[in-house]
Amino acid sequence: MKHVAHLLAGISLLVACENQPVTPESTAGLELTASASQSLGSAVDKDLAALRRVTAAFHDFATASNAGWSTQITPCMTDPGGAGGMGFHYGNTALIDGTASVETPQLLLYEPEKNGKLRLVAVEYIIPYAFHPRSAAPPVLFGQPFQQVDAFELWGLHAWVWENNPSGIFAPWNPRVGCANANATMSMSH
């Protein structure tokens, strides 16, 4: 638990260094996420901390949109089988180039809130089959193989760095994320 407290303090310091306020929203779920990632090894922990640092400013959707993550890729998504949700996927289309780098996720995932705002919950890395064929070995990031997403003809890897995911930090669906407030979000301007 002491390690988790130090990790959270470090993340808060990184967020503060980016001139972003540390709020309950920006640190929600980090204790559980941090403790879940401990078993992934120090290199993965370091990469996850870097990812949190570079995406911390994107809790504000306008900031993310202005930085290039402005294209709505999907409507708010939930698994019909009950595995959970993903939220809205907003993409930076300039980054969809067949590469994957820890600090440049192609998609940001937002859960709609009752007040009509979007809450950053995760990122997703994608590589279309056009760049990396379905028949090839999966790309790997964070030591995790990407999953085939045939519906969109791409490889994908989620990282739930802003909302704890009981299914795992790299699982595609999160049972704590839903779309119940999607209509409220869509009726308000971002």
Solvent accessible surface area in square Angstrom, and as a share of the most:
residue,aa,sasa,rsa
1,M,159,0.71
2,K,153,0.65
3,H,103,0.46
4,V,3,0.02
5,A,59,0.46
6,H,113,0.51
7,L,34,0.17
8,L,39,0.19
9,A,63,0.49
10,G,30,0.28
11,I,3,0.02
12,S,35,0.22
13,L,115,0.57
14,L,59,0.29
15,V,3,0.01
16,A,52,0.40
17,C,90,0.54
18,E,78,0.35
19,N,136,0.70
20,Q,59,0.26
21,P,98,0.62
22,V,68,0.39
23,T,45,0.26
24,P,106,0.67
25,E,100,0.45
26,S,6,0.04
27,T,40,0.23
28,A,36,0.28
29,G,23,0.22
30,L,2,0.01
31,E,72,0.32
32,L,95,0.47
33,T,3,0.02
34,A,0,0.00
35,S,46,0.30
36,A,58,0.45
37,S,1,0.01
38,Q,65,0.29
39,S,104,0.67
40,L,57,0.28
41,G,33,0.32
42,S,96,0.62
43,A,71,0.55
44,V,18,0.10
45,D,23,0.12
46,K,152,0.64
47,D,47,0.24
48,L,0,0.00
49,A,18,0.14
50,A,20,0.15
51,L,0,0.00
52,R,3,0.01
53,R,75,0.27
54,V,40,0.23
55,T,2,0.01
56,A,5,0.04
57,A,24,0.18
58,F,21,0.09
59,H,38,0.17
60,D,74,0.38
61,F,23,0.10
62,A,45,0.35
63,T,50,0.29
64,A,0,0.00
65,S,32,0.21
66,N,134,0.69
67,A,52,0.40
68,G,29,0.28
69,W,22,0.08
70,S,62,0.40
71,T,59,0.34
72,Q,73,0.32
73,I,64,0.33
74,T,7,0.04
75,P,93,0.59
76,C,23,0.14
77,M,41,0.18
78,T,67,0.39
79,D,33,0.17
80,P,137,0.86
81,G,73,0.70
82,G,64,0.61
83,A,46,0.36
84,G,15,0.14
85,G,0,0.00
86,M,15,0.07
87,G,0,0.00
88,F,4,0.02
89,H,6,0.03
90,Y,6,0.02
91,G,0,0.00
92,N,18,0.09
93,T,80,0.47
94,A,87,0.67
95,L,43,0.22
96,I,42,0.21
97,D,71,0.37
98,G,22,0.21
99,T,84,0.49
100,A,33,0.25
101,S,56,0.36
102,V,24,0.14
103,E,75,0.34
104,T,55,0.32
105,P,1,0.01
106,Q,3,0.01
107,L,6,0.03
108,L,0,0.00
109,L,0,0.00
110,Y,0,0.00
111,E,23,0.10
112,P,3,0.02
113,E,50,0.23
114,K,174,0.74
115,N,86,0.44
116,G,5,0.05
117,K,128,0.54
118,L,13,0.07
119,R,43,0.16
120,L,1,0.01
121,V,0,0.00
122,A,0,0.00
123,V,0,0.00
124,E,9,0.04
125,Y,0,0.00
126,I,8,0.04
127,I,7,0.04
128,P,26,0.16
129,Y,33,0.12
130,A,99,0.77
131,F,112,0.47
132,H,48,0.22
133,P,73,0.46
134,R,118,0.43
135,S,112,0.73
136,A,38,0.30
137,A,78,0.60
138,P,55,0.35
139,P,18,0.11
140,V,92,0.53
141,L,23,0.11
142,F,9,0.04
143,G,62,0.59
144,Q,48,0.21
145,P,74,0.46
146,F,6,0.02
147,Q,92,0.41
148,Q,73,0.32
149,V,42,0.24
150,D,73,0.38
151,A,95,0.74
152,F,101,0.42
153,E,117,0.52
154,L,22,0.11
155,W,6,0.02
156,G,4,0.03
157,L,6,0.03
158,H,9,0.04
159,A,0,0.00
160,W,0,0.00
161,V,0,0.00
162,W,2,0.01
163,E,8,0.04
164,N,16,0.08
165,N,9,0.05
166,P,89,0.56
167,S,68,0.44
168,G,28,0.27
169,I,13,0.07
170,F,23,0.10
171,A,19,0.14
172,P,39,0.24
173,W,53,0.18
174,N,0,0.00
175,P,73,0.46
176,R,117,0.43
177,V,7,0.04
178,G,26,0.25
179,C,29,0.17
180,A,106,0.82
181,N,40,0.21
182,A,18,0.14
183,N,130,0.67
184,A,38,0.29
185,T,0,0.00
186,M,94,0.42
187,S,94,0.61
188,M,98,0.44
189,S,114,0.73
190,H,99,0.44
